[in-house]
Amino acid sequence: MQPLYLLSLLNGMFGTITLSLLTILCGGVAGFVIALARISPLRTVAMAAIAYIQIFQGIPLLVQMGLAYFGPLLLGFDSVPPLAAATLAMSVFASAYLGQIWYGCLISVAKPQWEAAECLGLSRWQRMRRVILPQAVRIATPATVGFLVIIVKNTSVSSMVVGYHELTYNAKVINNATFEPFLYFGLAGLLYFLICYPLSVQSRRLERKFNVGNR
């Protein structure tokens, strides 16, 4: 195996990590807003959040990639950088799922906890920050980390539409030049594992940490 090919795979791994981090950041912020909107006392806001989740969970990520990449071109904008288009599509996709996951965790907090916080005279944001969110985070950790692993693996879709150079894309290019699919796709699989395994380990640590009080 030539060092140049190994370097290309490592560059692809860096592209995968970059896109994953941007998606987690942007999609996480948007997902948190969606989750709060779902529990809003304003019916219009809650219905808008439901519609957002239903629409973007119902559209395949591949299609969203195409819309994010080619949509601005049809509207007269200049070319969209592949990383920007991939980040936009994956952030919207992730926010719809994270919003639903975190909404479920928020409403899983026992109702007496909500009522007790309200009796203390706390504002809505204080109730959320001091009472509800700490308990919801404990519930949300396993599902959230599991979805983060899915985000990492879904970055491979970006090369199919927008041509973003991530790990799978670089492995495919190398295979086309060497005709050694088992070697290079196997190495790509190993690098994906090296990215995802620490997430699973950290998830178990957080679960143990948050459950100390329940032992």
N, C-alpha and C positions, 0 to 999 in steps of 0.2 A: 504493500500500500504506500502510495507516494505521500510525503508530508503535505503537499499542496492540497490533496483531497481531504486529509484530516483537518487542515486549517479551514477549508471551506465548510466542513461540517460544524466546526466550532463557531464559525461566523454565523451559520444558520441557527445554531443554538442561541447565540446572542440575540439574533433577530426574534426568535421565539420568546425569549425571556422579556425582551423590550415590549413586544406587542402584548404579552400577558400582563405585565405590570401596568401598562397604560389602560388596558381593559379593566383590570381589577380596580384601579383608581377611579376612572371615569364612570364605569358601570356600577361600582360600589356606591359612589355619591348619588348617582341617579336612582339606584335601587332603594337607597335609604329614603330618599324623597318620596318615591312611589309607595313604599311601605307606610310612611306617615300619612300620605294622602289617602291610602285605603282605610285608615281608621279615623279619618277626619269626620267631625260631626256635620260638616257641610256635605249634603248629599251630592251636589254637583261635582265637588272635588273628588269624592269617593268613586262616583260613577266614571269620571274621567280616568282615574287610575285603573279601574277595572277594564275599561276599554283599551287603554294602553297595553296592559298585560295581555289581554286576549288577542289583540292585533299582532303584537310582536312575538308572542309565543306561537302564533299560528303561521307565521311566515318563516320558511326555512332560512337558516343563516346564509346559505349560498346565494339566495335571492336578495337578501338584505345587503350582502357584499356588492352585488351587481348594482343595486339601487344607489348605494353610497358612492360607488366609483363612477358610474355612468350618468347618474341623475344630474349632478352639477354641470356636466358637459352639455346636456340637453337644454339646460337653462341658460347657457351662454357663458358659463364660467370657464376659466382656463383649466388645464389638466390638474387633476387632483393627485397629490402624492400618494403612492400605494399605502404607506404607513398610516396616513391620515384617514384614508377611506376605510382601511381595515379596522382601525381603532374605533371609528364612528360606528360601523356596522356591529362590531363585537360588543361595544359598550351598550348600544341599544338592546341587543339580544340579551346580554348578561343582566342588564337592569330589570328587564321584564321578569326574569327568573328569580333574581335576588330579591326583587320587590315582593314577589309572591311568597318566597321562603321566609323572609323576615316579617312579613305581615302575619303569617301563620305562627311565628314564634312570639310576636307581640300579643296576639290574642290568646296564646297558650298560658300566659301569666295569669295566675288565679284571680278571679274577679274581686275577691275580698282585698287583694293587694291594691287594685285600682281604687276601690272604695275607701280604704284606709288612708291612702295618699291624699285623696280628695278631702277627707275629713280633717286632715292636718292643715288645710288651707293653702296647700301648695298650688302654684300656677300650673297650667297644663304642661309647659315645658319642664318645670321643676319636677313634676310627678314623673314625667318621662325619663328625665336624666338621672334622678336620684333613686327611683323605686323600680320603674318598669324595665328600662334598658339593661341594668346590671343582671336582672333575671333572664331577660330575653336573650342576651348574649350567650349565656350558659347553654340555653336550649339550641341556639342557632349555630353553635360552633361546628358540630359534625357535618351538618348539611351544607354549611357554607364552604368548608374546606373541601368537601367532596365536589362541590360545583367549581371551585377554583381549579381543581385537577382537570375537570372537563374543559374549562377555558383554555388551559395550556394545550390540551390535545386539539381543541377546535381551531387553534391558530393555523393548523395545516390547511384549512379551507381557504385561507387568504391567498395562497399562491395560485389557486385554481381560477380565481376571477380577477383579482387586482394585480397579480404578479409580484406580490411581496416576497422577498427572499428570506424565507425562514428555513427551519431544519428539514422538513420533508421536501421542500422545493430543491434545496441544495443536494440532498441525497438522490433525488430523481435526476438532476442534471449530471451528477457524477456517474450514476448507473448508466445513463445514455452514452457516456463516453467510454466506460470500462466494461459494460455488460457483466457486472458482478453484483446482482441485486441482493443476494443473501448477505454479502459482506457489508455493503453500505447502508441498506435499509436496516440491517441488524444493528449496526453502530448507531443509526438514528434512533432506533428503539431504545438502545441502552442510554443514550443521552436524554431522551424523554423521561426514562425512569429516574435518572439522576436529578431531573428537575422536580418530578412529582413526588418521589419518595420522601424528601425532607418535609413536604407539605403534610403528608400523612403522619409522619412522626410528630411534627409540631401540633397537629390536631389532637393526637392522643395525649400529649403533654398538657394541652389546654383543658381537655376534658377532665383529666385527673386533678388539675389545679382547681377548676371550677367546682368539682364535686367533693372537695375536701370537707366542706361543711356538712355534707350529707352522709359521711361515713359513720 
